[in-house]
């Protein structure tokens, strides 16, 4: 019960964090470094959620449908958040980021990939809610391929 309560609090915290990120983004950033920090934090939280789901899909840890669904919900909620941090003037590559210049050179492709990740995250969320592990694995792998493809092209 204690673990479930902690997970519930984690979901609430992630939701509040997502809402605060979104609200902050609506008002732009003080400077480019803040935009980079914003996107890095959002992507880091997404990665943390995705890693737990990946461990379950691979069988490294026992599959728990409740936890998986919570992580999928968090991942889907966060999937729309980091992208505005790439559009801030001056937030291009530098010493403080692994983002490659190819992002801005191929902006339309990058935006399309970000939108596809949001769709993949929603599909993963729906599969998790339905509970069929085969469908969950397929949806997870689609999102993972998208993540890897983007990282291969746009991350140092």
Secondary structure, DSSP 8 states (H G I E B T S, - for coil): -HHHHHHHHHHHHHHHHHHHHHHHHHT--SSHHHHHHHHHHHHHHHHHHHHHHHHHHHTSS---HHHHHHHHHHHHHHTTTGGGGGSSTT-SSSTT--B-THHHHTHHHHHHHHHHHHHHHHHHHHHHHHT-HHHHHHHHHHHHHHHHHHHHHHB-
